[in-house]
């Protein structure tokens, strides 16, 4: 799951809760569920972003692990393909 998909899921879940709350009235249980969705959603987004950030890239020339954000391979200096 990408962070974009996680964000879309969390936002749609929050909108659903908001619509249900406006329609049926917010009570303590719905507020607690809403808070849980926000907390779990923020955590899921953070985890998804971290996973994407640390995903390794491999150099096309020497096939060693490089930083996905580096413009050049730190081992052989080849230009990164992105
Ligand atoms: Zn290399």
PDB file of the backbone (N, CA, C, O) and the ligand in Angstrom, with CONECT records:
HET     ZN  A 101       1
ATOM      1  N   UNK A   1       0.851  -1.205   0.000  1.00  0.00           N
ATOM      2  CA  UNK A   1       0.000   0.000   0.000  1.00  0.00           C
ATOM      3  C   UNK A   1       0.879   1.244   0.000  1.00  0.00           C
ATOM      4  O   UNK A   1       1.780   1.375   0.828  1.00  0.00           O
ATOM      5  N   UNK A   2       0.618   2.144  -0.918  1.00  0.00           N
ATOM      6  CA  UNK A   2       1.384   3.376  -0.937  1.00  0.00           C
ATOM      7  C   UNK A   2       0.790   4.373   0.056  1.00  0.00           C
ATOM      8  O   UNK A   2      -0.342   4.207   0.509  1.00  0.00           O
ATOM      9  N   UNK A   3       1.562   5.409   0.390  1.00  0.00           N
ATOM     10  CA  UNK A   3       1.052   6.394   1.338  1.00  0.00           C
ATOM     11  C   UNK A   3      -0.147   7.125   0.752  1.00  0.00           C
ATOM     12  O   UNK A   3      -1.037   7.542   1.493  1.00  0.00           O
ATOM     13  N   UNK A   4      -0.185   7.286  -0.564  1.00  0.00           N
ATOM     14  CA  UNK A   4      -1.327   7.933  -1.200  1.00  0.00           C
ATOM     15  C   UNK A   4      -2.599   7.131  -1.000  1.00  0.00           C
ATOM     16  O   UNK A   4      -3.657   7.698  -0.729  1.00  0.00           O
ATOM     17  N   UNK A   5      -2.502   5.803  -1.134  1.00  0.00           N
ATOM     18  CA  UNK A   5      -3.670   4.936  -0.941  1.00  0.00           C
ATOM     19  C   UNK A   5      -4.104   4.966   0.516  1.00  0.00           C
ATOM     20  O   UNK A   5      -5.298   4.965   0.814  1.00  0.00           O
ATOM     21  N   UNK A   6      -3.121   4.994   1.432  1.00  0.00           N
ATOM     22  CA  UNK A   6      -3.440   5.042   2.866  1.00  0.00           C
ATOM     23  C   UNK A   6      -4.157   6.336   3.199  1.00  0.00           C
ATOM     24  O   UNK A   6      -5.151   6.335   3.925  1.00  0.00           O
ATOM     25  N   UNK A   7      -3.645   7.453   2.663  1.00  0.00           N
ATOM     26  CA  UNK A   7      -4.271   8.753   2.914  1.00  0.00           C
ATOM     27  C   UNK A   7      -5.693   8.766   2.374  1.00  0.00           C
ATOM     28  O   UNK A   7      -6.608   9.249   3.040  1.00  0.00           O
ATOM     29  N   UNK A   8      -5.882   8.230   1.156  1.00  0.00           N
ATOM     30  CA  UNK A   8      -7.217   8.193   0.552  1.00  0.00           C
ATOM     31  C   UNK A   8      -8.164   7.366   1.420  1.00  0.00           C
ATOM     32  O   UNK A   8      -9.321   7.738   1.618  1.00  0.00           O
ATOM     33  N   UNK A   9      -7.660   6.235   1.940  1.00  0.00           N
ATOM     34  CA  UNK A   9      -8.481   5.359   2.785  1.00  0.00           C
ATOM     35  C   UNK A   9      -8.866   6.069   4.079  1.00  0.00           C
ATOM     36  O   UNK A   9     -10.025   6.039   4.492  1.00  0.00           O
ATOM     37  N   UNK A  10      -7.890   6.704   4.710  1.00  0.00           N
ATOM     38  CA  UNK A  10      -8.146   7.387   5.987  1.00  0.00           C
ATOM     39  C   UNK A  10      -9.109   8.552   5.787  1.00  0.00           C
ATOM     40  O   UNK A  10     -10.034   8.741   6.578  1.00  0.00           O
ATOM     41  N   UNK A  11      -8.893   9.333   4.729  1.00  0.00           N
ATOM     42  CA  UNK A  11      -9.757  10.492   4.474  1.00  0.00           C
ATOM     43  C   UNK A  11     -11.182  10.036   4.198  1.00  0.00           C
ATOM     44  O   UNK A  11     -12.130  10.651   4.686  1.00  0.00           O
ATOM     45  N   UNK A  12     -11.348   8.963   3.419  1.00  0.00           N
ATOM     46  CA  UNK A  12     -12.698   8.488   3.120  1.00  0.00           C
ATOM     47  C   UNK A  12     -13.361   7.938   4.379  1.00  0.00           C
ATOM     48  O   UNK A  12     -14.566   8.108   4.567  1.00  0.00           O
ATOM     49  N   UNK A  13     -12.584   7.278   5.244  1.00  0.00           N
ATOM     50  CA  UNK A  13     -13.134   6.776   6.500  1.00  0.00           C
ATOM     51  C   UNK A  13     -13.576   7.934   7.392  1.00  0.00           C
ATOM     52  O   UNK A  13     -14.625   7.866   8.033  1.00  0.00           O
ATOM     53  N   UNK A  14     -12.757   9.017   7.430  1.00  0.00           N
ATOM     54  CA  UNK A  14     -13.101  10.189   8.236  1.00  0.00           C
ATOM     55  C   UNK A  14     -14.347  10.865   7.694  1.00  0.00           C
ATOM     56  O   UNK A  14     -15.204  11.299   8.464  1.00  0.00           O
ATOM     57  N   UNK A  15     -14.456  10.961   6.363  1.00  0.00           N
ATOM     58  CA  UNK A  15     -15.629  11.583   5.749  1.00  0.00           C
ATOM     59  C   UNK A  15     -16.881  10.772   6.058  1.00  0.00           C
ATOM     60  O   UNK A  15     -17.942  11.328   6.340  1.00  0.00           O
ATOM     61  N   UNK A  16     -16.741   9.439   6.002  1.00  0.00           N
ATOM     62  CA  UNK A  16     -17.867   8.559   6.322  1.00  0.00           C
ATOM     63  C   UNK A  16     -18.339   8.798   7.750  1.00  0.00           C
ATOM     64  O   UNK A  16     -19.539   8.896   8.006  1.00  0.00           O
ATOM     65  N   UNK A  17     -17.380   8.892   8.688  1.00  0.00           N
ATOM     66  CA  UNK A  17     -17.718   9.128  10.091  1.00  0.00           C
ATOM     67  C   UNK A  17     -18.384  10.497  10.260  1.00  0.00           C
ATOM     68  O   UNK A  17     -19.329  10.658  11.032  1.00  0.00           O
ATOM     69  N   UNK A  18     -17.855  11.490   9.506  1.00  0.00           N
ATOM     70  CA  UNK A  18     -18.391  12.846   9.600  1.00  0.00           C
ATOM     71  C   UNK A  18     -19.837  12.874   9.102  1.00  0.00           C
ATOM     72  O   UNK A  18     -20.711  13.474   9.728  1.00  0.00           O
ATOM     73  N   UNK A  19     -20.072  12.212   7.959  1.00  0.00           N
ATOM     74  CA  UNK A  19     -21.418  12.177   7.385  1.00  0.00           C
ATOM     75  C   UNK A  19     -22.368  11.440   8.341  1.00  0.00           C
ATOM     76  O   UNK A  19     -23.489  11.888   8.584  1.00  0.00           O
ATOM     77  N   UNK A  20     -21.906  10.314   8.872  1.00  0.00           N
ATOM     78  CA  UNK A  20     -22.740   9.537   9.798  1.00  0.00           C
ATOM     79  C   UNK A  20     -23.024  10.360  11.059  1.00  0.00           C
ATOM     80  O   UNK A  20     -24.134  10.334  11.590  1.00  0.00           O
ATOM     81  N   UNK A  21     -22.003  11.094  11.534  1.00  0.00           N
ATOM     82  CA  UNK A  21     -22.172  11.903  12.729  1.00  0.00           C
ATOM     83  C   UNK A  21     -23.164  13.035  12.519  1.00  0.00           C
ATOM     84  O   UNK A  21     -23.988  13.320  13.388  1.00  0.00           O
ATOM     85  N   UNK A  22     -23.080  13.683  11.351  1.00  0.00           N
ATOM     86  CA  UNK A  22     -23.999  14.777  11.054  1.00  0.00           C
ATOM     87  C   UNK A  22     -25.420  14.260  10.878  1.00  0.00           C
ATOM     88  O   UNK A  22     -26.387  14.936  11.230  1.00  0.00           O
ATOM     89  N   UNK A  23     -25.536  13.057  10.331  1.00  0.00           N
ATOM     90  CA  UNK A  23     -26.855  12.490  10.033  1.00  0.00           C
ATOM     91  C   UNK A  23     -27.530  11.970  11.302  1.00  0.00           C
ATOM     92  O   UNK A  23     -28.713  12.217  11.536  1.00  0.00           O
ATOM     93  N   UNK A  24     -26.751  11.238  12.124  1.00  0.00           N
ATOM     94  CA  UNK A  24     -27.338  10.573  13.292  1.00  0.00           C
ATOM     95  C   UNK A  24     -26.964  11.256  14.599  1.00  0.00           C
ATOM     96  O   UNK A  24     -27.446  10.868  15.664  1.00  0.00           O
ATOM     97  N   UNK A  25     -26.098  12.282  14.524  1.00  0.00           N
ATOM     98  CA  UNK A  25     -25.695  12.972  15.741  1.00  0.00           C
ATOM     99  C   UNK A  25     -24.447  12.348  16.348  1.00  0.00           C
ATOM    100  O   UNK A  25     -24.332  11.125  16.434  1.00  0.00           O
ATOM    101  N   UNK A  26     -23.522  13.189  16.765  1.00  0.00           N
ATOM    102  CA  UNK A  26     -22.308  12.689  17.399  1.00  0.00           C
ATOM    103  C   UNK A  26     -22.608  12.294  18.838  1.00  0.00           C
ATOM    104  O   UNK A  26     -23.141  13.090  19.611  1.00  0.00           O
ATOM    105  N   UNK A  27     -22.266  11.068  19.192  1.00  0.00           N
ATOM    106  CA  UNK A  27     -22.298  10.687  20.600  1.00  0.00           C
ATOM    107  C   UNK A  27     -20.879  10.313  21.013  1.00  0.00           C
ATOM    108  O   UNK A  27     -19.950  10.422  20.213  1.00  0.00           O
ATOM    109  N   UNK A  28     -20.709   9.875  22.247  1.00  0.00           N
ATOM    110  CA  UNK A  28     -19.373   9.593  22.765  1.00  0.00           C
ATOM    111  C   UNK A  28     -18.691   8.488  21.958  1.00  0.00           C
ATOM    112  O   UNK A  28     -17.502   8.570  21.651  1.00  0.00           O
ATOM    113  N   UNK A  29     -19.477   7.440  21.617  1.00  0.00           N
ATOM    114  CA  UNK A  29     -18.897   6.307  20.897  1.00  0.00           C
ATOM    115  C   UNK A  29     -18.378   6.735  19.523  1.00  0.00           C
ATOM    116  O   UNK A  29     -17.274   6.356  19.130  1.00  0.00           O
ATOM    117  N   UNK A  30     -19.172   7.526  18.791  1.00  0.00           N
ATOM    118  CA  UNK A  30     -18.740   7.934  17.451  1.00  0.00           C
ATOM    119  C   UNK A  30     -17.537   8.865  17.534  1.00  0.00           C
ATOM    120  O   UNK A  30     -16.664   8.831  16.667  1.00  0.00           O
ATOM    121  N   UNK A  31     -17.486   9.695  18.576  1.00  0.00           N
ATOM    122  CA  UNK A  31     -16.329  10.577  18.752  1.00  0.00           C
ATOM    123  C   UNK A  31     -15.069   9.766  19.047  1.00  0.00           C
ATOM    124  O   UNK A  31     -13.991  10.078  18.543  1.00  0.00           O
ATOM    125  N   UNK A  32     -15.211   8.723  19.865  1.00  0.00           N
ATOM    126  CA  UNK A  32     -14.067   7.859  20.174  1.00  0.00           C
ATOM    127  C   UNK A  32     -13.603   7.140  18.921  1.00  0.00           C
ATOM    128  O   UNK A  32     -12.403   7.051  18.662  1.00  0.00           O
ATOM    129  N   UNK A  33     -14.558   6.621  18.132  1.00  0.00           N
ATOM    130  CA  UNK A  33     -14.201   5.928  16.893  1.00  0.00           C
ATOM    131  C   UNK A  33     -13.517   6.898  15.934  1.00  0.00           C
ATOM    132  O   UNK A  33     -12.537   6.546  15.276  1.00  0.00           O
ATOM    133  N   UNK A  34     -14.041   8.122  15.859  1.00  0.00           N
ATOM    134  CA  UNK A  34     -13.457   9.139  14.993  1.00  0.00           C
ATOM    135  C   UNK A  34     -12.008   9.426  15.408  1.00  0.00           C
ATOM    136  O   UNK A  34     -11.114   9.517  14.566  1.00  0.00           O
ATOM    137  N   UNK A  35     -11.796   9.566  16.717  1.00  0.00           N
ATOM    138  CA  UNK A  35     -10.447   9.806  17.217  1.00  0.00           C
ATOM    139  C   UNK A  35      -9.513   8.650  16.906  1.00  0.00           C
ATOM    140  O   UNK A  35      -8.348   8.854  16.566  1.00  0.00           O
ATOM    141  N   UNK A  36     -10.036   7.423  17.026  1.00  0.00           N
ATOM    142  CA  UNK A  36      -9.230   6.238  16.731  1.00  0.00           C
ATOM    143  C   UNK A  36      -8.838   6.206  15.257  1.00  0.00           C
ATOM    144  O   UNK A  36      -7.700   5.879  14.918  1.00  0.00           O
ATOM    145  N   UNK A  37      -9.786   6.548  14.382  1.00  0.00           N
ATOM    146  CA  UNK A  37      -9.497   6.549  12.943  1.00  0.00           C
ATOM    147  C   UNK A  37      -8.395   7.562  12.637  1.00  0.00           C
ATOM    148  O   UNK A  37      -7.479   7.283  11.864  1.00  0.00           O
ATOM    149  N   UNK A  38      -8.497   8.752  13.258  1.00  0.00           N
ATOM    150  CA  UNK A  38      -7.481   9.788  13.023  1.00  0.00           C
ATOM    151  C   UNK A  38      -6.117   9.318  13.521  1.00  0.00           C
ATOM    152  O   UNK A  38      -5.110   9.485  12.833  1.00  0.00           O
ATOM    153  N   UNK A  39      -6.086   8.720  14.738  1.00  0.00           N
ATOM    154  CA  UNK A  39      -4.816   8.282  15.328  1.00  0.00           C
ATOM    155  C   UNK A  39      -4.195   7.160  14.502  1.00  0.00           C
ATOM    156  O   UNK A  39      -3.017   7.213  14.150  1.00  0.00           O
ATOM    157  N   UNK A  40      -5.011   6.131  14.193  1.00  0.00           N
ATOM    158  CA  UNK A  40      -4.504   4.998  13.413  1.00  0.00           C
ATOM    159  C   UNK A  40      -4.112   5.452  12.012  1.00  0.00           C
ATOM    160  O   UNK A  40      -3.119   4.985  11.454  1.00  0.00           O
ATOM    161  N   UNK A  41      -4.895   6.364  11.451  1.00  0.00           N
ATOM    162  CA  UNK A  41      -4.605   6.870  10.115  1.00  0.00           C
ATOM    163  C   UNK A  41      -3.290   7.619  10.068  1.00  0.00           C
ATOM    164  O   UNK A  41      -2.494   7.423   9.149  1.00  0.00           O
ATOM    165  N   UNK A  42      -3.054   8.475  11.050  1.00  0.00           N
ATOM    166  CA  UNK A  42      -1.805   9.227  11.100  1.00  0.00           C
ATOM    167  C   UNK A  42      -0.619   8.278  11.227  1.00  0.00           C
ATOM    168  O   UNK A  42       0.425   8.479  10.607  1.00  0.00           O
ATOM    169  N   UNK A  43      -0.801   7.235  12.049  1.00  0.00           N
ATOM    170  CA  UNK A  43       0.256   6.240  12.235  1.00  0.00           C
ATOM    171  C   UNK A  43       0.518   5.485  10.928  1.00  0.00           C
ATOM    172  O   UNK A  43       1.667   5.275  10.540  1.00  0.00           O
ATOM    173  N   UNK A  44      -0.568   5.080  10.256  1.00  0.00           N
ATOM    174  CA  UNK A  44      -0.436   4.325   9.010  1.00  0.00           C
ATOM    175  C   UNK A  44       0.248   5.161   7.939  1.00  0.00           C
ATOM    176  O   UNK A  44       1.085   4.660   7.188  1.00  0.00           O
ATOM    177  N   UNK A  45      -0.115   6.440   7.873  1.00  0.00           N
ATOM    178  CA  UNK A  45       0.511   7.331   6.886  1.00  0.00           C
ATOM    179  C   UNK A  45       1.997   7.489   7.184  1.00  0.00           C
ATOM    180  O   UNK A  45       2.828   7.462   6.276  1.00  0.00           O
ATOM    181  N   UNK A  46       2.328   7.655   8.479  1.00  0.00           N
ATOM    182  CA  UNK A  46       3.734   7.815   8.862  1.00  0.00           C
ATOM    183  C   UNK A  46       4.538   6.568   8.503  1.00  0.00           C
ATOM    184  O   UNK A  46       5.647   6.666   7.978  1.00  0.00           O
ATOM    185  N   UNK A  47       3.965   5.383   8.794  1.00  0.00           N
ATOM    186  CA  UNK A  47       4.651   4.123   8.498  1.00  0.00           C
ATOM    187  C   UNK A  47       4.815   3.951   6.996  1.00  0.00           C
ATOM    188  O   UNK A  47       5.880   3.547   6.528  1.00  0.00           O
ATOM    189  N   UNK A  48       3.755   4.257   6.230  1.00  0.00           N
ATOM    190  CA  UNK A  48       3.807   4.099   4.776  1.00  0.00           C
ATOM    191  C   UNK A  48       4.850   5.037   4.180  1.00  0.00           C
ATOM    192  O   UNK A  48       5.588   4.655   3.273  1.00  0.00           O
ATOM    193  N   UNK A  49       4.910   6.275   4.696  1.00  0.00           N
ATOM    194  CA  UNK A  49       5.894   7.243   4.194  1.00  0.00           C
ATOM    195  C   UNK A  49       7.312   6.787   4.512  1.00  0.00           C
ATOM    196  O   UNK A  49       8.216   6.925   3.688  1.00  0.00           O
ATOM    197  N   UNK A  50       7.501   6.238   5.720  1.00  0.00           N
ATOM    198  CA  UNK A  50       8.826   5.788   6.138  1.00  0.00           C
ATOM    199  C   UNK A  50       9.280   4.623   5.270  1.00  0.00           C
ATOM    200  O   UNK A  50      10.436   4.565   4.851  1.00  0.00           O
ATOM    201  N   UNK A  51       8.363   3.692   5.001  1.00  0.00           N
ATOM    202  CA  UNK A  51       8.693   2.537   4.163  1.00  0.00           C
ATOM    203  C   UNK A  51       9.130   2.996   2.785  1.00  0.00           C
ATOM    204  O   UNK A  51      10.093   2.468   2.229  1.00  0.00           O
ATOM    205  N   UNK A  52       8.422   3.985   2.225  1.00  0.00           N
ATOM    206  CA  UNK A  52       8.778   4.463   0.895  1.00  0.00           C
ATOM    207  C   UNK A  52      10.126   5.166   0.917  1.00  0.00           C
ATOM    208  O   UNK A  52      10.909   5.060  -0.026  1.00  0.00           O
ATOM    209  N   UNK A  53      10.393   5.899   2.022  1.00  0.00           N
ATOM    210  CA  UNK A  53      11.617   6.679   2.096  1.00  0.00           C
ATOM    211  C   UNK A  53      12.841   5.771   2.186  1.00  0.00           C
ATOM    212  O   UNK A  53      13.887   6.091   1.621  1.00  0.00           O
ATOM    213  N   UNK A  54      12.723   4.627   2.901  1.00  0.00           N
ATOM    214  CA  UNK A  54      13.889   3.783   3.098  1.00  0.00           C
ATOM    215  C   UNK A  54      13.983   2.660   2.073  1.00  0.00           C
ATOM    216  O   UNK A  54      14.897   1.839   2.145  1.00  0.00           O
ATOM    217  N   UNK A  55      13.055   2.607   1.120  1.00  0.00           N
ATOM    218  CA  UNK A  55      13.118   1.584   0.089  1.00  0.00           C
ATOM    219  C   UNK A  55      14.415   1.751  -0.696  1.00  0.00           C
ATOM    220  O   UNK A  55      14.660   2.827  -1.242  1.00  0.00           O
ATOM    221  N   UNK A  56      15.249   0.721  -0.767  1.00  0.00           N
ATOM    222  CA  UNK A  56      16.545   0.872  -1.419  1.00  0.00           C
ATOM    223  C   UNK A  56      16.433   0.900  -2.945  1.00  0.00           C
ATOM    224  O   UNK A  56      15.523   0.313  -3.529  1.00  0.00           O
ATOM    225  N   UNK A  57      17.368   1.588  -3.564  1.00  0.00           N
ATOM    226  CA  UNK A  57      17.486   1.573  -5.014  1.00  0.00           C
ATOM    227  C   UNK A  57      18.781   0.845  -5.356  1.00  0.00           C
ATOM    228  O   UNK A  57      19.714   0.810  -4.553  1.00  0.00           O
ATOM    229  N   UNK A  58      18.831   0.266  -6.549  1.00  0.00           N
ATOM    230  CA  UNK A  58      20.024  -0.460  -6.953  1.00  0.00           C
ATOM    231  C   UNK A  58      20.646   0.207  -8.171  1.00  0.00           C
ATOM    232  O   UNK A  58      19.960   0.601  -9.114  1.00  0.00           O
ATOM    233  N   UNK A  59      21.976   0.320  -8.118  1.00  0.00           N
ATOM    234  CA  UNK A  59      22.707   0.929  -9.220  1.00  0.00           C
ATOM    235  C   UNK A  59      22.588   0.061 -10.466  1.00  0.00           C
ATOM    236  O   UNK A  59      22.707  -1.162 -10.404  1.00  0.00           O
ATOM    237  N   UNK A  60      22.351   0.718 -11.600  1.00  0.00           N
ATOM    238  CA  UNK A  60      22.193  -0.017 -12.853  1.00  0.00           C
ATOM    239  C   UNK A  60      23.528  -0.587 -13.323  1.00  0.00           C
ATOM    240  O   UNK A  60      23.568  -1.602 -14.017  1.00  0.00           O
ATOM    241  N   UNK A  61      24.626   0.078 -12.937  1.00  0.00           N
ATOM    242  CA  UNK A  61      25.939  -0.348 -13.419  1.00  0.00           C
ATOM    243  C   UNK A  61      26.580  -1.396 -12.516  1.00  0.00           C
ATOM    244  O   UNK A  61      27.007  -2.449 -12.989  1.00  0.00           O
ATOM    245  N   UNK A  62      26.648  -1.106 -11.199  1.00  0.00           N
ATOM    246  CA  UNK A  62      27.363  -2.011 -10.305  1.00  0.00           C
ATOM    247  C   UNK A  62      26.414  -2.844  -9.459  1.00  0.00           C
ATOM    248  O   UNK A  62      26.863  -3.739  -8.744  1.00  0.00           O
ATOM    249  N   UNK A  63      25.110  -2.575  -9.520  1.00  0.00           N
ATOM    250  CA  UNK A  63      24.066  -3.375  -8.861  1.00  0.00           C
ATOM    251  C   UNK A  63      24.202  -3.391  -7.349  1.00  0.00           C
ATOM    252  O   UNK A  63      23.720  -4.311  -6.688  1.00  0.00           O
ATOM    253  N   UNK A  64      24.854  -2.379  -6.802  1.00  0.00           N
ATOM    254  CA  UNK A  64      24.905  -2.254  -5.348  1.00  0.00           C
ATOM    255  C   UNK A  64      23.807  -1.314  -4.869  1.00  0.00           C
ATOM    256  O   UNK A  64      23.248  -0.544  -5.651  1.00  0.00           O
ATOM    257  N   UNK A  65      23.502  -1.387  -3.569  1.00  0.00           N
ATOM    258  CA  UNK A  65      22.425  -0.571  -3.024  1.00  0.00           C
ATOM    259  C   UNK A  65      22.854   0.885  -2.980  1.00  0.00           C
ATOM    260  O   UNK A  65      23.938   1.210  -2.495  1.00  0.00           O
ATOM    261  N   UNK A  66      21.987   1.767  -3.495  1.00  0.00           N
ATOM    262  CA  UNK A  66      22.266   3.198  -3.447  1.00  0.00           C
ATOM    263  C   UNK A  66      21.081   3.916  -2.813  1.00  0.00           C
ATOM    264  O   UNK A  66      20.012   3.332  -2.638  1.00  0.00           O
ATOM    265  N   UNK A  67      21.279   5.182  -2.471  1.00  0.00           N
ATOM    266  CA  UNK A  67      20.174   5.985  -1.968  1.00  0.00           C
ATOM    267  C   UNK A  67      19.233   6.314  -3.119  1.00  0.00           C
ATOM    268  O   UNK A  67      19.687   6.728  -4.186  1.00  0.00           O
ATOM    269  N   UNK A  68      17.914   6.134  -2.917  1.00  0.00           N
ATOM    270  CA  UNK A  68      16.977   6.435  -4.009  1.00  0.00           C
ATOM    271  C   UNK A  68      16.931   7.914  -4.360  1.00  0.00           C
ATOM    272  O   UNK A  68      16.460   8.275  -5.439  1.00  0.00           O
ATOM    273  N   UNK A  69      17.411   8.779  -3.470  1.00  0.00           N
ATOM    274  CA  UNK A  69      17.364  10.217  -3.712  1.00  0.00           C
ATOM    275  C   UNK A  69      18.682  10.770  -4.259  1.00  0.00           C
ATOM    276  O   UNK A  69      18.749  11.930  -4.665  1.00  0.00           O
ATOM    277  N   UNK A  70      19.724   9.944  -4.269  1.00  0.00           N
ATOM    278  CA  UNK A  70      21.021  10.427  -4.715  1.00  0.00           C
ATOM    279  C   UNK A  70      21.061  10.495  -6.239  1.00  0.00           C
ATOM    280  O   UNK A  70      20.613   9.568  -6.914  1.00  0.00           O
ATOM    281  N   UNK A  71      21.599  11.596  -6.789  1.00  0.00           N
ATOM    282  CA  UNK A  71      21.661  11.703  -8.250  1.00  0.00           C
ATOM    283  C   UNK A  71      22.697  10.772  -8.874  1.00  0.00           C
ATOM    284  O   UNK A  71      22.582  10.406 -10.043  1.00  0.00           O
ATOM    285  N   UNK A  72      23.717  10.386  -8.087  1.00  0.00           N
ATOM    286  CA  UNK A  72      24.751   9.499  -8.606  1.00  0.00           C
ATOM    287  C   UNK A  72      24.952   8.320  -7.659  1.00  0.00           C
ATOM    288  O   UNK A  72      24.700   8.428  -6.459  1.00  0.00           O
ATOM    289  N   UNK A  73      25.405   7.199  -8.206  1.00  0.00           N
ATOM    290  CA  UNK A  73      25.737   6.031  -7.385  1.00  0.00           C
ATOM    291  C   UNK A  73      26.956   6.366  -6.536  1.00  0.00           C
ATOM    292  O   UNK A  73      27.955   6.871  -7.048  1.00  0.00           O
ATOM    293  N   UNK A  74      26.873   6.083  -5.225  1.00  0.00           N
ATOM    294  CA  UNK A  74      27.993   6.417  -4.338  1.00  0.00           C
ATOM    295  C   UNK A  74      29.130   5.419  -4.469  1.00  0.00           C
ATOM    296  O   UNK A  74      30.225   5.675  -3.968  1.00  0.00           O
ATOM    297  N   UNK A  75      28.903   4.282  -5.131  1.00  0.00           N
ATOM    298  CA  UNK A  75      29.936   3.255  -5.275  1.00  0.00           C
ATOM    299  C   UNK A  75      30.752   3.457  -6.555  1.00  0.00           C
ATOM    300  O   UNK A  75      31.982   3.441  -6.512  1.00  0.00           O
ATOM    301  N   UNK A  76      30.084   3.645  -7.681  1.00  0.00           N
ATOM    302  CA  UNK A  76      30.802   3.737  -8.942  1.00  0.00           C
ATOM    303  C   UNK A  76      30.599   5.076  -9.639  1.00  0.00           C
ATOM    304  O   UNK A  76      31.255   5.335 -10.648  1.00  0.00           O
ATOM    305  N   UNK A  77      29.708   5.941  -9.135  1.00  0.00           N
ATOM    306  CA  UNK A  77      29.535   7.266  -9.713  1.00  0.00           C
ATOM    307  C   UNK A  77      28.604   7.303 -10.917  1.00  0.00           C
ATOM    308  O   UNK A  77      28.454   8.349 -11.548  1.00  0.00           O
ATOM    309  N   UNK A  78      27.974   6.171 -11.246  1.00  0.00           N
ATOM    310  CA  UNK A  78      27.058   6.174 -12.386  1.00  0.00           C
ATOM    311  C   UNK A  78      25.830   7.021 -12.094  1.00  0.00           C
ATOM    312  O   UNK A  78      25.398   7.122 -10.945  1.00  0.00           O
ATOM    313  N   UNK A  79      25.279   7.618 -13.110  1.00  0.00           N
ATOM    314  CA  UNK A  79      24.090   8.459 -12.928  1.00  0.00           C
ATOM    315  C   UNK A  79      22.896   7.579 -12.571  1.00  0.00           C
ATOM    316  O   UNK A  79      22.654   6.552 -13.205  1.00  0.00           O
ATOM    317  N   UNK A  80      22.157   7.996 -11.553  1.00  0.00           N
ATOM    318  CA  UNK A  80      20.976   7.230 -11.140  1.00  0.00           C
ATOM    319  C   UNK A  80      19.864   7.402 -12.156  1.00  0.00           C
ATOM    320  O   UNK A  80      19.702   8.467 -12.752  1.00  0.00           O
ATOM    321  N   UNK A  81      19.104   6.340 -12.342  1.00  0.00           N
ATOM    322  CA  UNK A  81      18.018   6.396 -13.326  1.00  0.00           C
ATOM    323  C   UNK A  81      16.705   6.808 -12.680  1.00  0.00           C
ATOM    324  O   UNK A  81      15.724   7.071 -13.375  1.00  0.00           O
ATOM    325  N   UNK A  82      16.683   6.866 -11.334  1.00  0.00           N
ATOM    326  CA  UNK A  82      15.465   7.265 -10.644  1.00  0.00           C
ATOM    327  C   UNK A  82      14.571   6.169 -10.464  1.00  0.00           C
ATOM    328  O   UNK A  82      13.492   6.340  -9.896  1.00  0.00           O
TER     329      UNK A  82
HETATM  330 ZN    ZN A 101      27.141   1.930  -9.103  1.00  0.00          ZN
END
